[in-house]
Amino acid sequence: GIAQQTFPPAMAEAQDLDAFLASYKLSRCVQHLLEHNINTLDELRKLPANDLKAIGFLPEVRTRLQRALAGQEALPSKEEEEAKVVTVEEEEELKLNGDQGGKSGGKKK
């Protein structure tokens, strides 16, 4: 159980979102979701498919997200690569820049 609550519930939820996406090698999705005020796993679950599209996620990423949320997506093996490109925008950038380690993206926080 959650006997000792060391941080506010909202924090715990966000951690879940992080951990959930990380377990599916979709960590890169987190920042995009946060930018659209999707801060918890619960909010992600309630999100209409069109919103995932509006955020700009690639079709295969949307499919994986939806399947993962529905419990239909098998967890990737440890050897599997983290998804480097999760949005249409990132894919475009990759095509423009060629693959230079992916760190050359314009948007830095």
Steps between C-alpha positions, in 0.01 A plus 500: 500500500592864498544546873773760511418772253825682443375722221162638393275257308536703181872431506442129547270499198753678282760244606261231386466665160878513473551145617218369285632655182858408587401137538375508140813684383286804428663742745528762230122530499499639853622850417246535219218390730610741772509783247133426431415484871473122508674450833365169622443151373132551573485805274680306228246218531211745457659668201307458174697347213462826308689682772793262467493587133475872574808481723678373191590146597589268215232242411706207627567685826130573545422135439758389756372749755141390457588133511719554805218683680260222410747245632540342156857603431774260606783665688803541276809295572789666681700491177241701313594858428321790663273666240706800388240660280144518627351797315459598138700815574795300634491275198510801267792645694684171473453497122624859473803456722589147418566296812755689707428330827163676511633766738494770232123550530394862519288488814718512809348545843 
